[in-house]
Amino acid sequence: MKIGTWNVRSLFWSGALKALHNEWSNFDFDVVALQETRLESGIQKFDNFALFNSGLESKKHEFGCSFYVRGEFLKYVKDSKIINERTRCLRLKAKWFSCTLINVHAPTNEKLKR
């Protein structure tokens, strides 16, 4: 199993998921933890991958983290839980044990306004 991580800065623009998939299809990762996705919570399934989102339910498009899981690897996903808008867990089953991946988006301090 190959796992990666990436701060995408936002997936809330037209064509972002397609660009993400095209970028990661060049690599051989099974699961990628994405930070700062700015998407609403939920699971989006596509032909050859799924996106497990954790984000704000409002239309603010802030925060958020996700797991990008390659289609042929989806059979190993046992569970996926949203902790809050900045944290998501993905539980994977294996032959001898299960593994829990935790993805957290920890934003930096905001700029001071003068």
N, C-alpha and C positions, 0 to 999 in steps of 0.2 A: 504494500500500500504506500503510495506516495502522497504526501500532504504538503500543501503550500499555503502561503498567506499573502494578502495584497490589500493595501489601502486604496480603494478605487475612487475615492473622493465623491462619487455620485453615480448611481445607476438610473437616476430619474431624468433621463433625456431620451429622445427618440433614437432607437437603434443601439442603445447602450448594451442590452443583453446580447444582441447579435455580435457586437464588437467584442464583448467579453468572451463569448464562446469561441469566436474566431481566434482570439489571442491565446486562450488556454488550450485550444485543440493542437497548437504547435508544440505544446509541452506534454509530458506524460504523467500528469497529476490525476489522482482519483478523487481527491477532496481538496477544495481550496476554501480557506476561511477569508471572507471579505469584510472589510471594515468601512464604515461611513457610506453605506449604500443608499441611504435616504429613501428607502422604500417602506411601504406599509407591511405589517406583519402578515405572514401567510406562507404557503408553499405553492410555488409555480413549477409545474411539470411541463417539460418539452420533450421532443422526440428522443434526444440523446443526452439530456441532462436535467437536473432539477435544482431549484434554488429555494432554500429554506431561509426565509426572511424573519428578522426581528426588527421592528421599528415602531415609530409613533403611529397611532391610529388616526391622528389628525392629518390635515392636509399641509402641514408645515414642511414636510420633507427634510427632517433633521435626523441626525444620528443613524442608527441602524447597523446591524451586522448580519451576515448571511453565510451559509455554507453552500458552495457550488459543488454538486456531486455528479460525477460522470455517470451516464445512463447504465452501463454494464456493472457499475459499483452500487447501484441503488438497492440491489438485493441484500446487501449487508447492513443497510440502515434499519436499526431495530426501533429507534424512537428519536424524536426531536422535540425539544421543549424550549419555550420562550421563558426566560427568567424576567427580563424587562426589555425596554426599547434599546438597550445597549448590550444585551447579553443573550446568547443562544447556545444551547447544548445539543450535540448530536451524538447519539449512542450507536455504536457499530458492533455487530456480532461477528465473531470469528470462530474458528473451529474449537479452540480451547478456552477462550475467554472473551469478554466484551470490553470495549474501549469507549470512553467518553471524551469527546473533544469539546472544549469550551472556547467560545469566541467572544471576546469583549472589545467593544469600541470605547476607548477612554480618551475623550477629547482633551485637547490642551486648553489652558486658560484663555479666556477671551481677551481681546485687546482692550486696554483701558481707554475709555472715551474722555477726551479733554474738552 
